[in-house]
Amino acid sequence: MLTPRITALALVLFAAGCTAITVNLPPITESPTDERHNGKVVWRDLLTNTPEASRRFYGELFGWEFEAPRVFVGVGGGDSYMLIRHNGELIGGIVDTNALGKEENISQWITTISVADIDAAVDRVSGAGGNVLNPPELIGDRGQMAVVEDSTGALFAMIQTRDGDPSDEEPVQNGWLWDELWTDDVEGATGFYQAVLGFQHTDHDVENADRSYRVLKYADKPRAGVLQNPFEDERPVWVNYVRVEDPSAVTAKVESLGGRVLVEAQARPIGGEVAFIAGPSGAGVAVQTWPLD
């Protein structure tokens, strides 16, 4: 049975059966690329019940900027969806969940993965032990999207873009760096993403650690990590990483901006320094140095 939280998340994104919501999202890439990068995380949306505070939080921490899309996106109001830019480039969106009238807090970052054939990918979800929360739906210029739950309970979206995917480029400071699935069943999750998205995986030995680090790859290109959930009582979740120069400098500002430091800055076994923070609505994001020297 789908939990009310998951159902609400799906409604926020795609409005299946809800006449109060009209969705027509702009393309992920403002200039068509016609590139297809199966398995790549191409977009991230923040669902939040504190949109103004969240914009201030991420704007102050990372220098992100926000704007209303040129096309109409309605979840009870015209400003319910905002685009996020960094260095002039589109990197994500913010959804105001208050327009749904839900009392529960369903705030979190939603990871969206590119697929070449969304109908075929969705058809494989149930057989791999997952759930299709919203089947493929055309959302304007962006393309076709679907919301699914993997075999371990982690929510994510899949997209077949209309104009192509963003090109692979070196992560920039204060931009997106990496994406990781935190799950209580690494092997089961690996099997799910292999069956649905065609991922292969490699395990990398980690010095002074009792387990290896798993990387999901497509066409030999690393696309995401899989990690045993470090929080025992939390449901599986996709976690997004922002590249920063100094995680300690970031965490020093978090509380004054209305957020929380969930894990203080510390050395990471695979290299680099990392911290885990939450914005004003409680949605978590990681910050990490790069390269991992």
JOTA-V494536 format. One record per pair of residues at least 12 apart in sequence whose C-alpha atoms are under 10 Angstrom apart, sorted by the first residue. I is the first residue (numbers start at 1). GAP is how many residues later the second one is. Records with the same first field share a line. If there is no record, write none. Layout:
I: GAP + GAP
This chain:
1: 130
2: 129 + 131 + 147 + 151
4: 100 + 102
5: 97 + 99 + 100 + 101 + 102
6: 100 + 127 + 141 + 142 + 143 + 147 + 148 + 149
7: 99 + 126 + 127
8: 89 + 92 + 94 + 96 + 97 + 98
9: 38 + 88 + 97 + 98 + 99 + 101 + 124 + 138 + 146
10: 122 + 123 + 124 + 136 + 137 + 138 + 145 + 146 + 147
11: 64 + 86 + 89 + 122 + 123 + 136
12: 35 + 63 + 83 + 84 + 85 + 86 + 87 + 88 + 94
13: 32 + 34 + 62 + 82 + 84 + 97 + 121 + 126 + 132 + 133 + 134 + 144
14: 119 + 120 + 121 + 122 + 123 + 124 + 125 + 131 + 132 + 133
15: 60 + 119 + 122
16: 117 + 118 + 119 + 121
18: 57 + 82
19: 56 + 57
20: 54 + 55 + 56 + 57 + 79 + 80
21: 52 + 53 + 54 + 55 + 56 + 59 + 78 + 79
22: 50 + 51 + 52 + 53 + 54 + 55 + 56 + 117
23: 48 + 49 + 50 + 51 + 52 + 58 + 115 + 116 + 117
24: 45 + 46 + 47 + 48 + 49 + 50 + 114 + 115 + 116 + 117 + 118 + 119
25: 44 + 45 + 46 + 47 + 48 + 56 + 58 + 68 + 113 + 114 + 115 + 116 + 117 + 118
26: 43 + 44 + 45 + 46 + 47 + 57 + 113 + 114 + 115 + 116 + 117
27: 63 + 112 + 113 + 114 + 115 + 116 + 134 + 135 + 136 + 137 + 138
28: 14 + 15 + 55 + 61 + 62 + 63 + 64 + 113 + 114 + 115 + 133 + 134 + 135 + 136 + 137 + 138
29: 13 + 60 + 61 + 62 + 113 + 132 + 133 + 134 + 135 + 136 + 137 + 138
30: 59 + 60 + 133 + 134 + 136
31: 132 + 133 + 135
32: 129 + 130 + 131 + 132 + 133 + 134
33: 129 + 130 + 131 + 132 + 133 + 134
34: 127 + 128 + 129 + 130 + 131 + 132 + 133
35: 126 + 128 + 129 + 130 + 131 + 132 + 133
36: 78 + 79 + 80 + 124 + 125 + 127 + 128 + 129 + 130 + 131
37: 76 + 77 + 78 + 79 + 127 + 128 + 129 + 130 + 131 + 181 + 182 + 184 + 186
38: 75 + 76 + 77 + 78 + 79 + 121 + 122 + 127 + 159 + 160 + 161 + 179 + 180 + 181 + 183 + 185
39: 73 + 74 + 75 + 76 + 77 + 119 + 154 + 157 + 158 + 159 + 160 + 177 + 178 + 179 + 180 + 182 + 183 + 184 + 185
40: 72 + 73 + 74 + 75 + 118 + 125 + 126 + 127 + 128 + 139 + 177 + 178 + 181 + 182 + 183 + 184
41: 70 + 71 + 72 + 73 + 74 + 116 + 117 + 118 + 124 + 125 + 137 + 138 + 182 + 183 + 199
42: 49 + 50 + 69 + 70 + 71 + 72 + 116 + 117 + 119 + 123 + 124 + 125 + 126
43: 47 + 48 + 49 + 50 + 67 + 68 + 69 + 70 + 71 + 114 + 115 + 116 + 122 + 123 + 133
44: 40 + 47 + 48 + 49 + 50 + 65 + 66 + 67 + 68 + 69 + 112 + 113 + 132 + 196
45: 36 + 37 + 38 + 39 + 46 + 47 + 48 + 49 + 50 + 63 + 64 + 65 + 66 + 67 + 112
46: 35 + 36 + 38 + 46 + 47 + 48 + 49 + 50 + 51 + 61 + 62 + 63 + 64 + 65 + 235 + 237 + 238
47: 34 + 46 + 47 + 48 + 49 + 50 + 51 + 58 + 59 + 60 + 61 + 62 + 63 + 234 + 236
48: 46 + 47 + 48 + 49 + 50 + 57 + 58 + 59 + 60 + 61 + 231 + 232 + 233 + 234 + 235
49: 46 + 47 + 48 + 49 + 50 + 51 + 53 + 54 + 55 + 56 + 57 + 58 + 59 + 231 + 232 + 233 + 234
50: 45 + 46 + 47 + 48 + 55 + 57 + 229 + 230 + 231 + 232
51: 29 + 30 + 31 + 43 + 44 + 45 + 46 + 47 + 229 + 230
52: 44 + 228
53: 204 + 205 + 206 + 226 + 227 + 228
54: 40 + 203 + 204 + 205 + 225 + 226 + 227 + 228 + 229
55: 27 + 29 + 39 + 224 + 225
56: 201 + 202 + 223 + 224
57: 196 + 197 + 198 + 199 + 200 + 201 + 202 + 221 + 222 + 223
58: 26 + 116 + 196 + 199 + 201 + 221 + 222
59: 25 + 26 + 27
60: 190 + 193 + 194 + 197
61: 113 + 183 + 188 + 189 + 190 + 192 + 193 + 196
62: 24 + 111 + 112 + 113 + 180 + 181 + 182 + 188
63: 22 + 23 + 24 + 111 + 112
64: 20 + 21 + 22 + 23 + 24 + 25 + 26 + 27 + 110 + 111
65: 17 + 18 + 19 + 20 + 21 + 22 + 23 + 24 + 25
66: 15 + 16 + 17 + 18 + 19 + 20 + 24 + 26 + 27 + 28
67: 12 + 14 + 15 + 16 + 17 + 18 + 26 + 27
68: 12 + 13 + 14 + 15 + 16 + 25 + 26
69: 12 + 13 + 14 + 15 + 24
70: 13
71: 69 + 70
72: 68
73: 22 + 66 + 67
74: 25
75: 20 + 21 + 22 + 23 + 24 + 25
76: 20 + 21 + 22 + 23 + 24 + 25
77: 19 + 22
79: 15 + 16 + 17 + 20
80: 14 + 15 + 16 + 17 + 18 + 19
81: 12 + 13 + 14 + 15 + 16
82: 12 + 13 + 14
83: 12
85: 90
86: 86 + 87 + 88 + 89 + 90
87: 85 + 86 + 87 + 88
89: 86
90: 76
91: 75 + 84 + 85
92: 17 + 18 + 19 + 20 + 84
93: 16 + 17
94: 15
95: 12 + 14
105: 176 + 177 + 178
106: 175 + 176 + 177
107: 172 + 173 + 174 + 175 + 176 + 177
108: 129 + 130 + 131 + 170 + 171 + 173 + 174 + 175 + 176 + 177
109: 46 + 47 + 128 + 129 + 130 + 131 + 174 + 175 + 176
110: 37 + 45 + 46 + 47 + 127 + 128 + 129 + 130 + 173
111: 36 + 44 + 45 + 46 + 47 + 68 + 69 + 70 + 126 + 127 + 128 + 129
112: 33 + 34 + 35 + 43 + 44 + 45 + 46 + 47 + 126
113: 32 + 43 + 44 + 45 + 46 + 47 + 84 + 110
114: 31 + 43 + 44 + 45 + 46 + 47 + 50 + 51 + 52 + 83
115: 29 + 30 + 43 + 44 + 45 + 46 + 50 + 81 + 82 + 83
116: 42 + 43 + 44 + 45 + 48 + 81
117: 27 + 41 + 42 + 43 + 44 + 80
118: 17 + 18 + 19 + 26 + 27 + 28 + 40 + 41 + 42 + 43 + 79
119: 16 + 17 + 18 + 25 + 26 + 27 + 41
120: 76 + 77
121: 15 + 25 + 37 + 38 + 74 + 75 + 76 + 77
122: 12 + 13 + 14 + 24 + 25 + 26 + 36 + 74 + 75
123: 12 + 73
124: 68 + 69 + 71 + 72 + 73
125: 23 + 24 + 25 + 26 + 67 + 68 + 70 + 71 + 72
126: 22 + 23 + 24 + 25 + 66 + 70
127: 24 + 65 + 68 + 69
128: 22 + 23 + 60 + 61 + 63 + 64 + 65 + 66 + 67 + 68
129: 20 + 21 + 22 + 23 + 24 + 59 + 60 + 62 + 63 + 66
130: 18 + 19 + 20 + 21 + 22 + 23 + 24 + 25 + 59 + 62 + 63 + 66
131: 16 + 17 + 18 + 19 + 20 + 22 + 24
132: 14 + 15 + 16 + 17 + 18 + 23 + 25
133: 13 + 14 + 15 + 16 + 22 + 23 + 24
134: 12 + 13 + 14 + 15 + 23
135: 12 + 13 + 23
136: 12 + 21 + 22 + 23 + 24
137: 22
138: 21 + 22 + 23 + 24
139: 23
140: 22
141: 20 + 21 + 22
142: 17 + 18 + 19 + 20 + 21 + 22
143: 16 + 17 + 18 + 19 + 20 + 21
144: 14 + 15 + 16 + 17 + 18
145: 12 + 13 + 14 + 15 + 16
146: 12 + 13 + 14
147: 12
149: 88
150: 38 + 39 + 42 + 43 + 46 + 86 + 87
151: 32 + 34 + 37 + 38 + 39 + 40 + 41 + 42 + 85
152: 30 + 31 + 32 + 33 + 34 + 36 + 37 + 40 + 83 + 84 + 85
153: 30 + 31 + 32 + 36 + 82 + 83 + 84
154: 27 + 28 + 29 + 35 + 81 + 82 + 83 + 84
155: 26 + 80 + 81 + 82 + 83
156: 81 + 82
158: 39
171: 71 + 72 + 119 + 120
172: 70 + 71 + 72 + 118
173: 69 + 70 + 71 + 72 + 115 + 116 + 117
174: 67 + 68 + 69 + 70 + 71 + 113 + 114 + 115
175: 66 + 67 + 68 + 69 + 112
176: 64 + 65 + 66 + 67 + 68 + 110 + 111 + 112
177: 63 + 64 + 65 + 66 + 67 + 109 + 110 + 111 + 112 + 113
178: 44 + 45 + 46 + 47 + 61 + 62 + 63 + 64 + 65 + 108 + 109 + 110
179: 44 + 45 + 46 + 47 + 59 + 60 + 61 + 62 + 63 + 106 + 107
180: 34 + 35 + 36 + 43 + 44 + 45 + 46 + 47 + 57 + 58 + 59 + 60 + 61 + 106
181: 35 + 43 + 44 + 45 + 46 + 47 + 48 + 55 + 56 + 57 + 58 + 59
182: 43 + 44 + 45 + 46 + 47 + 48 + 49 + 52 + 53 + 54 + 55 + 56 + 57
183: 43 + 44 + 45 + 46 + 47 + 48 + 49 + 51 + 52 + 53 + 54 + 55
184: 43 + 44 + 45 + 46 + 47 + 48 + 49 + 50 + 51 + 52 + 53
185: 41 + 42 + 43 + 44 + 51
186: 28 + 40 + 41 + 42 + 43
187: 27 + 39 + 41
189: 37 + 38 + 47
190: 24 + 25 + 26 + 35 + 36
193: 23
194: 22 + 23 + 24
197: 21
198: 18 + 19 + 20 + 21
199: 16 + 17 + 18 + 19 + 20 + 21 + 22 + 23 + 24 + 25
200: 15 + 16 + 17 + 18 + 19 + 20 + 21 + 22
201: 13 + 14 + 15 + 16 + 17 + 19 + 21 + 22 + 23 + 24 + 25
202: 12 + 13 + 14 + 15 + 18 + 20 + 23
203: 12 + 13 + 22 + 23
204: 66
205: 64 + 65
206: 62 + 63 + 64 + 65
207: 62 + 63 + 64
208: 61 + 62
209: 60 + 61
211: 16 + 17
212: 15 + 57 + 58
213: 12 + 13 + 14 + 15 + 56 + 57
214: 12 + 13 + 14
215: 12
224: 14 + 15 + 16
225: 13 + 14
226: 12 + 13
237: 47
238: 46 + 47
239: 37 + 44 + 45 + 46 + 47
240: 36 + 44 + 45 + 46 + 47
241: 33 + 34 + 35 + 43 + 44 + 45 + 46 + 47 + 48
242: 32 + 43 + 44 + 45 + 46 + 47 + 48
243: 31 + 43 + 44 + 45 + 46 + 47 + 48
244: 29 + 30 + 42 + 43 + 44 + 45 + 46
245: 28 + 42 + 43 + 44 + 45 + 46
246: 19 + 27 + 28 + 29 + 41 + 42 + 43 + 44
247: 17 + 18 + 19 + 26 + 27 + 28 + 29 + 39 + 40 + 41 + 42
248: 16 + 17 + 18 + 25 + 26 + 27 + 39 + 40
249: 16
250: 15 + 25 + 27 + 37 + 38
251: 12 + 13 + 14 + 24 + 25 + 26 + 36
252: 12 + 13
254: 23 + 24 + 25 + 26
255: 22 + 23 + 24 + 25
257: 22 + 23
258: 20 + 21 + 22 + 23 + 24
259: 18 + 19 + 20 + 21 + 22 + 23 + 24 + 25
260: 16 + 17 + 18 + 19 + 20 + 21 + 22 + 23 + 24
261: 14 + 15 + 16 + 17 + 18 + 23
262: 13 + 14 + 15 + 16 + 22 + 23 + 24
263: 12 + 13 + 14 + 15 + 23
264: 12 + 13
265: 12 + 21 + 22 + 23
266: 22
267: 21 + 22 + 25
268: 20 + 21 + 24
269: 23
270: 22 + 23
271: 17 + 18 + 19 + 20 + 21 + 22
272: 16 + 17 + 18 + 19 + 20 + 21
273: 14 + 15 + 16 + 17 + 18 + 19 + 20
274: 12 + 13 + 14 + 15 + 16
275: 12 + 13 + 14
276: 12
